[in-house]
Each structure stands twice: as structure tokens, then as C-alpha cells.
């Protein structure tokens, strides 16, 4: 197609692409997709979205296609890159005019230009910035507005570039234009304030100048923060910082005047917040330049947030920004001197420290702490109404706490920062407040309830700082337990807070001896007659207690049946997904910590989970929580998990099926559940075998679950080796052979471990099923694999074949030698030389003994290549005999059925027992190396005759010979 005359065709196709009819829409999208790489396509798009007479939806789509094309095809190195000649013309067209009448399209155009600027500015597009600055000066309102918008997006984009060369270019740009933009912002701000003063009632007239103030300040912010190495040397940057405080003071009262004009009020608040962001960013990126502003910033923010100055002026986001400013100053490492201030080298650090400490006097800190707790911590009327209206929604809002707004979590984080920094000063203040609210409170006195709740909240947040000050054990017994006894409906505020408070202190300072008393206190709070918020809080506190490192299962077992029953009823009664997830996590922790003790109590949960799984089809995170619970449940019930197969296996099948869209959420947990199920089962079933059809896609995916996938293969080999290898050996050989050459060394090691396990289970049959992998091992050893871990694994596999399937070993060796164009003896000699040279790569005693057994098995051979290495083989055997024998020369690696079981056998999974049984039969653990070497030497003596054998022994070093005689005397 000739794209120079194709505008009408592209326009028609774009029009079809805006259709709601799928039969029209899909072909149009496919056609546009084909044109994306055609020269001239983007020139036509510019022509279309620049024509204001064309439908808005079509122009919008044209801009989006152009923007996507910039991402894919603008760079020179991109496949199907846009030709340079076309790009030159496009750049000129993009900044030819700034008269787009529709805001949404104008914004997309500005973003589009910024994307091009990120690649081309300033080298390939030097005229962009001058053109924008010239347009900003235009008296034409729309032109100036669009140019400002574009300048904002260009500056924002260029500021994100981090290469040294790009940063230098941006700094040059900032040095050239900052003063102009700063003065422009000052001018627009003054114009806006004058209009407010002269025409306060004409609110619509104020929108445009306010928008200009916002855009110019956004540009100033990016230039000031990212455009200068030493901002303190730039007078205009320091002037901008100085101007923020009076500007905010002049703007805050205007919110009341604009209360009836939502759009104007919203933009005014954005401007105020943007001014605070200038301060925050400068403090973060130019901490030294900000030092002179520490004192005024602290005075400004604290006066508004913690004195009467801010009454009627504060709004939520402004309060949050003020607290963030103070927090940033407190936490800044560059404002912290050395322990000995005299040792601090940076004058700015000392100046900053003095500014902080001169402001944060004891009186100021006490006032801030008191106001924080009594003014910002208490629940609001809106909180209480939300609690009463929908308790479950209330508890799950903002991460499981009653944070209806962003202000409360910010306040609490600020309190913890402040308390950590000035702990010694604030501890007496907080303890005094605790003393004030001690004792019973009249449930009808809501203000007193909220005050106690706030103080207890502070005491919980500061728990780690108060470790040495508060005797929590005594307070728990003498005060908090009594607080939980009051069942008045309004007292739920305190019951909930005390329950949470206990959870905060469990890991800090609650004696182990008091845990049963705590369980006695928590369980009634889980009952159906209790308020739902209190019940969920009690469940979360129980989770903390169970997950604590000082948890003792024997203390909890008397409470297990009742707690599990109450948690299960709570799980049934809540309806929100987030709440169900919380309760499921608690159940999971309980199941995990008590292990097999959970078995008598899980039947009800087992019956309920299938229904919950079906109900949560649209809620993947809840399904993740169900799978996590199933993992702990299977681990807890052990072999009884096979009774759950009708539900369990479909869950595993669905969550590990990569063709199912939810697999991106469920796969990781689903693979873990699959592995746990195999480990806990006592036998393989057809359905369990059928699951393995999901494995090839998982292995090919090569995701973070790869290690667990290999463990699953290993578990199948142990659980049902015959059935499994009969069905899947061909598939496994093809998959694993390909992966041996594609994976990193760690992945190849996992494959070798899986193969070794197959060789252990079927020493005769298995090596014949995986010839390519065995060939890979031989070749890697012959090529002197450099990585010790891989060399060790390759030698282990070769040793198993040599020891347990000697006939196949030499047949395979002959076949390999033929492919390499060498004689079998030549290949074997090279293999043995490298093996004995790199024996130290094998570090595990079991694998070293396996090598010794394999090498010793060759001593009976009359092959010249082996006879010539008799001395070297004996040396290796003696070296490893030292590793494997006690002082009385008995083999430390031998295992028998009569050996006492390990102490942890009661907690062993079925797979651990299978591994133990396999190890007992393994030559490494069933054959004495000493006896084996002695027997092979005896056979060698018979084969070669006494004189021949003596000749061989004479090649052995005298010291080695003496050590050998001590072992086999």
C-alpha cells in the first residue's frame, strides 16, 4: 500500500477500531497491528489526530497508537525502527502547534512528546525546549497552557534518566531555564492571588491561572531537585524553598472560600501539597542544602499540626505531608553526628543537629506527644459509625486495621519515629498518660473510652522502646485481664485495643509462664457472642502467640480443640475475602505449630474448604490462602491426607495448570502443596500419577518453582518408582536432557540429584533410560568441568553405574568411545585420571565412599588401563578409608534395620521413611568399605597370582601400604 495516499484508509480503519461491535473491531485492530511497522504510518496518525474536525474517539485512538509506536519503534536499534527521515518530519509536526482543544488528547500528546524527548532530546531534537519556552510566553491562553503541560511532561521524563551523561545534560538544561520557570511560577501565583483578592466570587475565572501555577511549580520541582549537584549554590533554588512557607500560608485559608467549588478546591489542595513535596524532595536529595531550612520547616509544620494555628485550616493530605517532613528530618542520616560530636567532620551535620536539638526541647516534645495521642490517635465519629455499620468492612479496611483514611497510619508511624529518636524524653510523658487512664472507665463516657484506647495504642506501638521500663507481666495480670471482663457493648473499643496490645507485647516481654493465662483470656473473645472486630483482633493476636519463637505446643494443647473450633466458626461467619484470608492464616499457623496433634479436629474444616474453594472462584488471593492452609493441613494429618484426594488433587491440578489464567497467582503455592502431598502419601494412585501431566509445562516455564518441581519428580520416584518411570521415563528423558544444556549450574545439579535417586532405586534399569544424560556426564568429566559442585555430581552418577551395573558401564563406555573416535581403554584411562585428580571436588562422605567403592571394584580387572592405575586407585581407597572409619576401623556410614530410629522419627513424613529405607539398601550404607576393599584385593591376588599381585603392590608407596595393612589386617 502507498501510505502517502492512504490517510483515508487508515482513518476508516481507526473509525472501525472504535466500534463496540467485536466483528468490526477485531479485524480493524489486526490491520492496524500490521501497519505499525510500515513507513509513513505514524505520519498519517499525526495528520489524523491534528485534525480537530475528526471524531474525538478516533483522534484519541490515533494518539495512543502513535504513543505505543514510540515505545516499540522509535529507537534506532529497535526491530522495524521508524526511518530517520520520517522521524525528523514527525518531530517538526509534533511541536508545530499547541492548540489541542480537548484536555484528554492534549495530555496524551504531551506524554507522547515526552517519550520522544527521552530518546532524542537534546541531541536529535535541540529545538524542543526553546520552542516550548517560546510558546509558554505566548499571550494566547490555550497555546500557553498546552506548552506548559508539555514542558511539565518533558521535564518529568528527562529527570528520570540516570546515566551520567544524561544527568549532565539535564543539569545544563536546568541551569539554562530554571530562573525563567521560577519567575514564571512567581508571576502566575501573584496573578492568581490578585484575582482572588479582586474577584473572589468569580471562581470559574480562577481555574486557569491556578492550573498554570500547578504546571510551572511541577516543572520547578523537577528542575530544582534533579537539575543541580549543589543546590545550595543556586540563589533561585534557595528562593523557591524560602517562598514555599509564605505561599502555603496564603493559600490554606482560601480552601474555605472555595468550599462550594469542588474543582477549584481540589486544584488548590494539589498546589499546597505540591509545595510541601518541594520541601520533601529537596530534603531527600539535597540534605545539605536543606540545613538552613530545618528550623523554619519544623516551626512551620509543628505550628500547623500541633498548635491552634492549624485549626480550621488543616486537611488530611496536608497533615500527612507535614508529619512526613518532620519525620524525614528526624531520620536523615546526614543530620546525625558521631557519638562524640567533636569527631564529626561535616560542619553541615553539626549545624543540622544543633537546629534539631534546639527545636526539640523537652517541652516541645511533650506537647507534640500529648497532642499526637489525644488529638490524632482517638477513633473518630466516622470510625465508630463505620464499625457499627459494617464491622467486617471496618476491620479489613487499610490492611486489617481501622484506618479509614491515610492520616492515621501516617500518624502512628510518625509517633514511632519520634518515640524511637527521643525515647528518654517521651517515656515519662507516655507513662504519665497511661497512669491517667488506669482504672475502670464508665462505658457511657465515650470520650474517656476513646482516650484510653488512644493511650493503649501508643503503648503498643512503643512496646520495643519500653522493654526495660514497663513490667508488662504485672500490668497484664493486674490491669489488662480486668479490662477484658467488662462485656458492655461500648466497652468493645477497649476489649479490642487490649487484645491488640497483648499481641504487640507477646514478642517483647510476656513471660512464657503466663501464656496459658493469655490463652484463657483470648478464647472467650473468639466466641460468637463477642463483637466481630474484637473476634478478628483476638484471632490475629492468637496467630502472633502461636508464631512466637517462645511458643510451647504442650502449653497450647489443652486449648487446641476449643480454639480450632472457634476459629472455624469465625471463618464460616465472616463474608469478606480479606477477613477469611486473615482467619485462614491463623488456622494455618495453628496447624503448622501443633503438627499431628491437629488430626482429631480438622474434619469440619476439611468438609468446609471445598465449598469455600468454589465460592472463591473470582478471588485468587483467597484461593492462595486456602492452598496455604491445605499445605499445613496435609503436613499435619500426614498419611491421612490420602482421604482428601477427591478435593486435594483437583486443587493441585488447577493451580499448577499453566493454561489456566489464575495460575500466575496460585502456581507457587500449588506446587508446594503438590510436593507436600507426595511427601505425606503412603502409595501412588492413578489420579496422583495423572497430575504429572502438568509438570512438563512447569519445567519449561523455568520459573522460581523449578527447584520444587525437581523435588516433586524426586518424590514420585520414591513413592511409586515402577509405575512412575513406566509412564513418564520417556517424557522425563526428553525434558531433562534438553534442560541439562539450558539451565544454570544450580539447576543442572538438581537434575543430577533426581537422576541419582533413580539410579539408587533402579540401579540396573534406570541408567538405560537416560543415555543422553549419562553421555553428558561422561563428556563433561572428560572436558574437565571447572565447577566443583557439577564435577562432583557427574562423578557420582558415573560411580553408581560403574558399581551397580558394571556390564552396562563398559557397554556404554564402548559406545561413547566410538562416537568420540577413540578406543574404550583410552577413554577409560582419561576418565580415571581426571576422577582421581579431582576427587577432592567430592566433599560429602557418602559420595566419597561411593567413589571409593566404584574405583575399588575395578581392582579385579586385568585390563592394562586399570592395572597401570592400580597404585592410584589404592591411594584413593586408603584416603577415603580414613574419612569413613572410626578408630576401631568400623565404617561410620553403615546403616541397618536394627539401628535405633532417629529421635525425630515421630515427626518424620512418609517420604523421610522411604528415604531411610532406600538408604539402608544403598551400597554406601550397606557395604563396609574396609571389607569391600579387602575382598577386591583378595580377588585381585587370585586373578594375578601371588607374584603378579606383589608386583602391583610394590608400586604402592610404603606409607600408604602400611596404612592399608592397618585397615585390612
N, C-alpha and C positions, 0 to 999 in steps of 0.2 A: 504493500500500500504506500502511496506517496503521501507522507504525512504533512507535506507543505500545503496540501489542499484538503486535508482530512478533518478540519475543525468540526464540520457539521456531523461527520460520522462519530467522532469522539463525544461531541455534545449529546447526540442521540443516545449513545451507549451510557453515558453518565446519567442521563434522564431515566433510562430503564433501570439503572443501578439504584435509584432512589425509590423504586416501586416496592410496594408491600407484597406483591404477588411473586411467590418464590419461582414460578415458572419463567417469569420475566427477569427477576433479579439475578438468579444464579448464572445463566448464560452471559449476562452483561458483566458480572464480576469476573468470570473466566476470561472474557475478551479483554477487559482492562488489565488483567494479570499478564496476558500475553504481550500487551503493548508496553508494559513497564520498562522493558529493555530496548525498546525501539527508539532510534534517534528522532528527535523532533516532538516526541510525545509530551515532554514537560513544557515545551514552548507553547503547545496548544493549550495545556492546562492553565498557564499564566494568562493567555488570551481570554479563556473562558471565565476564570474567577475575577478577572479585572473588569468584565462587562457587567455593570450593575443592573442591566435590563434583564439578565438571565435569572431564572428562578433561584431563590436563596439556597434551597437544598442542594441544587446542582453545583452552585459555586462552592458551597461548604465541602461537598464531596471532592471537588477538584483540588481544593487546598489540601485536604487530607491525603489524597493520592500523591500530590507533589511532596508533601512533608515526609511521607513514608519512603518516597523515592530518594530523597536526600539521605535518609538513614542508610539505604541499601546501595545506592549507585553514585553518590557524589564524589567519594574519594577516588583518586586516580587508580589506586591499586585494587579497587573493587571489581569483581567479575561483572561484565557488561556495563562498565562505568559510562556515565554520560560524557559525550565528546567535549573536549575543552572549548571548541568554538561555540557550541551550544550553551555551555556554562557561562561563558563571557557575556552572551546575549541575555541569558536569564538573570544574571546579576544586575545588569542595567535595567531590565524591566521591573525587577523586584523593588528597586528604590526610585523608580521614575515618578511615582506619586504616592502620597499618603492620604488618600481621600476615601478610604473604605467606610461606607456609612453604617454598616452593621457591626456591632461590638464583637459578637462571637467570631465572625470571619476575620475581623481586624486582629483579634488576639491570636488566632491560628497563623495568620500571616506574619505577625511579629515573632512567633515561636519558630516559624519556618526560616525567616531571615536569620535568626539567632543560630539555628543549626548550620546554615551555610557559613555564617561568620566563624563558627567554631573551627571549621576546616580551612577557610580561605583568608580570614582577617588576621593581620593586615596585608600579608604578602601579595596574595592574589586579588585582594579587594580593598585597596588602600583608600578608595573614595567613600567607603561606607560611613565611617564615623564623621568625617566632615559634612557629608550630605545630611546625616541625621541632626547634627548640631545646627546646621543652617536652617533645616526645617523646623527645629524647635523654636527658633527666633521668629518664625513666620507670624504675622498678625492674624492669619486665617485660623480660626479656632479649631476646626476639625483636623487640619493639617498638623498643627502644633501638637494636638492631643495624640494623634496616631504616631507621630515621630517620637514623642516622649515614651509611649508604650513600647515601641520597637527598641529604643535606646535602653530601656529597662531590661528587656529580654536579652539583648545582645550583651550588655554588661554582666548580667547574671550568668550567662553561659560562659563568657570568656573568663570570668572569675573562678570557674570550677576547674580550669586547666592547671595541671600540677607540674608539668615538666619545667625544668629550669629556664629553658628558652622561652616558653610560653608565658611564664610568670614575669620574666623580664619585659616582654612585650606589653603585658597588661600594666606593669608598673610605669612604663613610658606613657601609655595611654592615660593612666590616672594622673600622672604629673602634668599632662597637657590639658586635660578637660575638667579636673576636679573643681578648680576655682570657679570656672564658668557654671558648672552644675550646682555648686553650693550657693552661689549668688542667685541663681535662678530659683532654687528652693526658697531662699530667704524672701525673694520678691513675691513668689506665689503665696507664701504663707502670710506675708503682710497684706497682700491683696485680699485674701480670704478673711483675715481678721478685721480689716476695714469694712468689708461688705457686711460682716456680722454686726459690726457696730452701727453702720448707717442704715442697713436694711434687714433688721433681724427677722422680720416677718416673711420676707421673700425667700423661703427656704429652697425652692427649686433653683433659684439663681446661684445658690452656694455650691451646688453639686460639682459643677465643672472646675472651679478653682480648687476645691478640696481634692478632686481627683488628681489635679496637677501637683498639688503638694505631696500627695502619696507617691506618685510616679517619680518625681525628682528626688524625694528622700530615699526611695528604694535604690536609685542609681547612686546617690551619695554614699549610702551604706556600703554597697559592694566595692566602690572605688576606695573608700576610706579604709575598709577592713583588709582588703586583699591587694590594694594597689601600692602600698608603701612598706618598705622594710623598716624604717624608723619613723613611725607616725608622729612621734613627739617633736620631730624637726619641721613638721608641716603646719604652719600657722592656721590655715583654713580647716585642717582636720581637727585641731585643738579647738578652734572656734565652733565647729559643729558640735563637739562634745559639750562645750560651755553653753551652747544655745539650747540643748535638749531640756534642761531643767525649767527655764522660764517658759519654753514653748508648751511643755506638758502642763504647767501651772495655769497658763492662759487657756488651754483647750479643755481641761477637765470640767470647769463649770458650764461649758456650752452643752454638755450632754443633756442637762435638764431642759435647755431651750429647744433641743431637737427631739425631745421625747415622743412627740407626735409624728415625727417624720422618720420612719424606720430606716430608710436607705441612707439618709444623711447621718443619722446616729451611728449606724454600722460603720460607715466610712470614717467618721470622726474617731471612733474607738480603734479602728485599724491604724489610724495615724498616730494615736497615742501609744499603742503597743509597738509600732514600728520605731518610735523614738526610744523606747526602752530597749528594743533589740539592738539599736545602735550602741547603746552603753554596754549591753551584754557581750556583743561581738567584739567590741574594742577591748573589753577586759580580758576576753579569752585569747584573742590573737595578738594583742599589744598590751600585755600586762604592765610593762614598764611605763609606757606612755600613759597608762590609766592611773598611775600612782597619784598624781595631783588631784584626781577626781574621786579618790576613795572617800575622803572626808565628806565632800558635798553629796556624793551618792548615798552614803549611809544616812546623813542627816535628812536628805530629801525623802528617801524611801521609808525610813523608820517613822518620820513625822506623819506621813500619809497613812501608813498601815497601823501604827501603834499609838497614835495620839488623836485628839479630837479634830486635827486638821483635815483628816480624810473623811469625816462624817458627811454623808450625802454625796460624796464625790467618787468613792471607790466603785469599781465594778470588778467582776471576778477575774478576768484575764489580766487586768492591771495589777491587782493584788498579787497574783501568781508571779508576774514579771518582777515586781518589787522584791518579793521573797527570793526569787532566783538570783537577783542582783546581789543581795546581801549574802546569800549562800555562796555564790561564786567568789566573792571577796574573801570570805572566811576560809574557803577550801583551797584557794590558789597557792600552789607550792612556791611560787616566786615571791610570795609575801611572807614566807616563813623563814626566819633567821636560823642560824645554827644554835645548838643548845647554849653555847656561850656566845652571846650576841657580839662580843668583841671579835670573834673569829669569822663573822660574816663579811665577805669580801665585797658584795654588791651594795653600793650606797642606796640604790632604789629599794632594795629589800628592807633595809633598816628603816627608811622613810615610810614604807608601806606598813611595816609592823608598828611603828610609832603611831601612825594615823589610826590603825585598827584599835590598838590598846587605849589610845586617848579617847576614842569614842565609846568603846565597850567598857564603860565603868561598871562597878557593881550595881549602882542604882539603875543604870540604863538596862543592863542585862536582866535584872529582877523585874523591871517594868515590862520588858519585851516578853519574858517567860510567862508572867502573870496574864498579860493580855492574850498571848497565844492560846493559853489553856482555857481561859474563861470567856474569851470573845470568839475565837475561831474553832476551838475543838468541840464545843457543845453541838449536839444534834439540833437541827433547825425544825421549825414547824412543818416545813415541806418534807423533811426526813421522816418525822413521826407520822405524817399523813400517808406518805408512801409505804411505810412499814405496815400501818393498819389496813391500807387498801389492798396491797399485794405483797405479803411478807416474802414470798419466794423471789419475786422480781427485785425486791429491795436488797436481799442478801446477795443476789448474783450480779447486781449492777456494779460496774467498776471493779472487776476482779474478785468478786466474792465478798466485798465489804460494802458498807452503806455509803458509798461515795457517789452521791447523785450528781456531783459536779467535780470538775478537775481541781477545785481550790483545796478541798480537804486533804487529799493525798499529798499535795504540794506543801501544805501547812505542816503535815506530820513529818515529812522528810526534812523540812527546814528546822523543825524542832529538834530532831535527832542530830542534825549537823551542828546546831547551836549548842546543844547539851554536851555533845562529844568534845567540842572545842573549849567550852568554858564549864566543864563538869564541876570543878571545885566551887565555883561561884554559884552555880544554879542548883546544886544538890540541896543545900539548906532551904532554898526557896520552894522547891518541889516537895520536900518532906514536910515543910510547914503547911503547904496546901493539903497534903494527904492527911495531916493531923486535923485540919479544919473540917474535913468531910467525914472523919471517922464516926462511927456510931450509927444507929438506926436513923432512917430518913422516912418522913411521912410520905407514903405513896401518893397522896393527893398534892404534894408540893412538887410540881413538875420541874420548876426551876432548880430546886435542890437536887432532884434526881439527875438532871442533865449536868449540873456542876460536878457531882460525884462521878458520873460517867466520864466526864472530860478529864478529871484528875487521874482517875484509874487508867484511862487511855494513855496519858503521859507517863505514868509509872510503868506501864507495859512497854512502851516504846523505848524507854531509857533503861530497860532491865539490865543490859550488859554493863552500863556505866555504874549501876547501883549495886553491883555484886557484893562489894565489901561493906556496904552501908546498910542495906535492908536485910533483916532477918526474915526471909520470906517464909520459912517453915513455921515460925511462930505466928506471923501475920496470917498465913493460910489457915492455921488451926483456930486462932482466937478471933479472927475477924471475917475472913472471906467465906468460910463454911457457913457462918451465920447468915451472911448476905444471901446465900442460895436458898435459905429456908423460907424466906418471905415469898408467898405464892400470889400476892396481889397482882392483878393484870398489869398495872402500870409499872410494877417493880421488875417487869421483864427487861427493862433497859439495864438495870444493874445486874440481873442474873446473867444476861448475855455478856456484859462487859467483864464480869468476874470470871466467867467461863473462858473468855478470850484471854484475860490476864493470866490465868493459870497456864494456858498454852504458851504464853510469852516467856514465862519463868521456868517451865519444865526443864529446858536445856541449860538454864543458867544456874539456878540454885533451889532445887526442890529435892529433898533427901529421898533416896531410894526407899527408905523405910516408910515414907508417907504415901507411896504410890497406891497401896490398897485403899487408903483413906480417900485418895483422889478419885479412884475408880468408883467408890461408893457414892461420891458426890456427883460424878458426871452421869452415871447411868440413869438416875431419875430425870435428868434434864433431857434425855433422849426419848422419854415417854410420850405417848400420843396426846396426853392432856396438856403438855407444855407448848408454849408458843413456838412456831415453826423456825423463826430466826434463831431462837435460843437452842433449839434442837440441832440445827445445822452447825451452829458455832460449837456446840458440845461435841458433835461428830468430828469436826476438824481438830479440836483440842485432843480428842482421843487418838486421832491419827498421829499427832505430834508426839504424844506419850508413847505410843507403840513403836514409832520410828526412832525414838531416842536411843542413844548408844548405851544408856544405863537400863534399858528395858529388860526386865526379867520375866520370861514366859511363865515360870512357876507362880509368880505373884498374880499374873493376869488370868491364869486358867480358871480359877473359881468364878470369874466374871465373864468367861468366854461365851457361854451359851446365851446368857441374857443380853450381852452387848451385841452379839451377832444377830439375835432375833430383833432387837430394837433397831439396829441399823438396816436390817432387811425391810422392816415395816416402814421406816423412813424412806427408803429407796422406792417403795411402792407408792407412797403417798405424794411425793413431790412430782411435779409435772414438767418443769423446765429442764432442758437438756443440760445446762450448766450445773444445775443442782444435782441432777442424777449422776453426773460425772464426779462431782465432789464426793458424794456418798459412796460411789463405786470405788474411788481411790482409797477411801477409809477402809472399806471391806477388803480391798486388795492388800493393804498394809497388814491388816489383822491376819488374813490368811497366810501371808508370807512369813510373818513372825512366829506363828504358832505351829506351822507345818502340819504334820499328820494329825495333830490334836483337833484339827478343824473337821475331820471326816464325819463325826456324828451329826454335825449341824448344818451341812450345806445342801441338804435335799431340797429345801424350799427355794434357795437361790438358784439351784440347777434347774428347777421347773420354771422359774420366772425369767431367766435370761433369754431363752428362745423368743418369748413374747416381746421382751424389750428390744431384742435384735431386729425383729420385724418392724416394730414401731419406729425405730431409729433409722430407717432406710435413707432419709434425707439429711441425717445428721452424722457426718463422718467422724467428727471428734468424739461423739458419744460412743460410736462403734469402736473407736480406738480404745476408749476406757473399758468397754465390755471385753475386748480381746485381752487387755492387760489383766483384767480380773480373771479371765479364763486361764491365763498363763500361771498365775499364783494358785488358782484353784486346782489345776492339773498337777502342779508340783505338790500341793498339799494332800490330794487324795491318792497320788501315786498310781498303782496298777488299776485302781477303781475307775480311772479316767476312761477306760475302755467302755464302761457303761454309758459314757457321754458321747460316744462316737456318732450317733444319729444327728446330734446338734453340732458337735465339735468339728467334725470333718467337713461339712458344708461351709462352716465359717472359715476354716483354713483354706478351702478350695477357692472361695470367693475373694478372700483378702489377698491371696497370692496369685490371682489370675490377672496378668498384665493387660488383658483385653478389656477388663472392667475398669471404667473411669475412676472409681473410688480407690483403686489400688495405690495411687500416689499417697493417700493418707494411711491406708491400712497395711501396706505390704510389710513394712519393717516389723510391726508388732505381730502380723500374721505369720511371718517366717519364724519368729521367736516361739510363737505358740506351736507351730508345726514341730519344731525341734524338741520342745518340752514334751509334747505328746509322744513322740518317738522314744524319748528317753524314759518315759514313765510306763510305756506299754510292755506287756509281757509276751505278746506274739503279734505277728504281722497278719493283717486281714486283707482281703481283696480290695476293699474300699481304701484302706491305707496305702496300698500299693498304687492304686489308681491315681492318688494325689500327685504322684511323682511326675505325671504328665505336665504339671505346671513348672517343673524345675528347669527344663531347657531354656525357656524364655527368661527366667530369673538369672540363670548363669550368663546368658548372652547379654543381659542388661548390664552386668558388671557393676552393680550399684554397691552401696555401703553394706548391703546384706550378704555380699559374696562369701565372707568368712563363715557366716551362719549356714549358708547354702551348702558349703563343703561339709560342715558338721552334720547337716541333715543326711547327705549321702553316706557319711561315715556311720550314722545311726541306723540307716536302713541295712547296711552291710552287717552290722552287729545283730539287728533284730530279726531279720529274715534273709540271711545271705543267699540261700538257694533260690528261693522264689524271686528275690530282687534281681540277682545277676542274670537269671534266666530271662526275665522280662526286659531288662534295661542295659545289659552289658554292652550291646552294640551301640546304643544311643550314647552311653557314657564314654565309650572309647572315642567316638567321633567328636563329642563335645570337648572332653578333657585334652585330647591330642591337639586340637586347634588352640585351646587356651594355653597350653604349655608354651607356645611361642608368642602369645599376645600379652600375657599378664606380667606384672612386675614380679621381682623375686619372691616377695612375701606370698603372692597368690600361687606361684609355682610350688612353693614349699607346702602350702595347704593341699594342693593336688597330690603331691608325693606322699603326704601323710595318709590321704584317703587310699591311694593305691597300695601303700604298705599294709594298711589294715586288711585289704582284700587278699594280699599275699599271705597274711597271717592266717586268715580264715580258710582260704583255699590255696595252700602252697603249691599244689600240682596244677590245678586248673586255671587259676587267676592269671599267672604270667602269660599264658597263651591267649588270653582275652584282650591283652593290652600291649601288643607287639610294638606299636609306634611309640608309645610312651617309654617302653623299655629301651628301644633303639635310641630315643632322645637322651636317656640317662647315660648309655654307653658312650655316645658321641660327645656329650658334654664333659665326661670324665677324661676321655681321650684328648679333648681340646683344652684340658686343664682349666676347668671352670674356676674363675677367680674368687667368687663369693663363697666363703667357708660354709655358710648355712646350706646353700644349694649343693655344694660338693658333698657335704655330709649326707644329705637326703638321697642323692643319686647313688652313693656307695652303699647305703643301707638297702635300697631296692635290689641292687646287684648282688649284695651279700645274701639276701633272703633267697633269691633264685639259685645262687650257687650252692647254698647249704641245703635247701629243702627240695630242690628239683634239679639235681646235678645233670641228668641226662638232657633235659630241655636247655639248660645253660649252655652246654657245649654245642648242641644243635643250633641254637640261636647265634652263638658266637661264630660258628662257621658261616652261617647265612650273612651275618653282618660283615665279616671279613671279605666275603665275595663281593658285596656291594661297595666296599671301600677299596677293592682291588688289592687286598693284602692276604697273607697266609694267616690262618687261625692262630698259630703259635705266635706270630709277630704281634697280632692284636692283643692276645692274652698277656704277652710279656710286657707290652706298653701299659696295659691296664693295671697289672700287678705293681709295676714300678711306681706309677702315679699314685695308686692306692696306698702303698706303704710309705711313700714320701709325704702324702697329705693326710696321714692317719690322725694327726693332731686336729684336723678340722672337725673330727667327730669328738664331741665333748661329753655327751651323755654316757654314763657307764653301761647302760643296757645296749646302746648301739655300738660302743667299742667292743663289748663282749661278742656281739653278733659278728662283727668283722673278724675277730679272732677265731670264732668257730668256723666261719666260712673259709678263712685262709688255712686253718689247721686241717680242714677237710681235704685240701689239695696235697698234703704231705705224703699221701699214699701213692700219688701218681708217679709214673715213670717217664712222663713227658719231659723232654730236655728243658723246655722253657720253665718248667716248675722246679726241676732238680737244680737248675742253675740258681734259683732263688730260695733254696732250702734255708740257707743261713738267715736271709732277710725275713722269711716267714717265721722262723723260730724266734728271732729277735722281737718281732711284733707280738707273738703269743706270750712271751715272757713279760714284756712291758704291760700287757693288758691283764695278765695274771696278778700282777701287783695291784692293779686297780680293783680287781674283783674278789680278792681273797682276804679273809681275816688273818689274824696272827697264827691261828691254828690251821691255816691253809684251806678252810672251808669256804665255799662260794657264797658270797653275801647276797647274790641275786636269785638264789633258788627259792621257789615257792611250791607248796603242796597243799592239797585239800585239808590236811590236818593242821595247817598253820592256824593259830588263833586269829579270828576275824579282826579287822581294824576296829578301833574304838568307835568310830563314827558310822559303823555299818547300819545302825538303826536308821540313820538319816540318808543312807545311800539310795540313789534311784536305781531302778531296774537296770538301766544301762551300765551303771557302775559295777553291778554284779556280773553283767555279761562281760565287761572288760576284764574283770578279775578272773573269770573262768577261762577266757581266752589266753590271758597271761600265764595261767597255771600250765596250759598245754604248750606254750611257746618254748622253743628250744632255749631261748635266752634265760627262761626261768625254770625249765625242767631238766636241763642238761648241765652237769658240772663241767666248767671249762677245764679245770685241772684234770678230771678223769678223761675228758674228750681228747685233750692234747696227748695225754699218756697213751690212750688207746690208738690214736693215729700214729704216734711214733713207733708203737709196737708193730702196727701193720706195716709201716714203712720198713722196719727192720726185717720183717718176714719177706717183704717184696724184694728188697735189695740184697738180702743176706747180711750176715754179721759184718763181713769185710766192707761191703758197699755202704752199709749204714754207718760204720765207723768212719769211713772216708767222708761221708756227708757231715757227720758230727764234728769232724776235725776242722771243718770250715767255720764253725761257730766260735765266737770269742770265748776265751776260757772263763771270764767272769760271768758271761751270760749262761754258759754251760753249767757253772756251779749253781747259779740261781735256779735254773731249770731243774737241776737234780734235787734241790731242796723242796721244790713244789711237788715233784712226782717220785720221791724216793720210795 
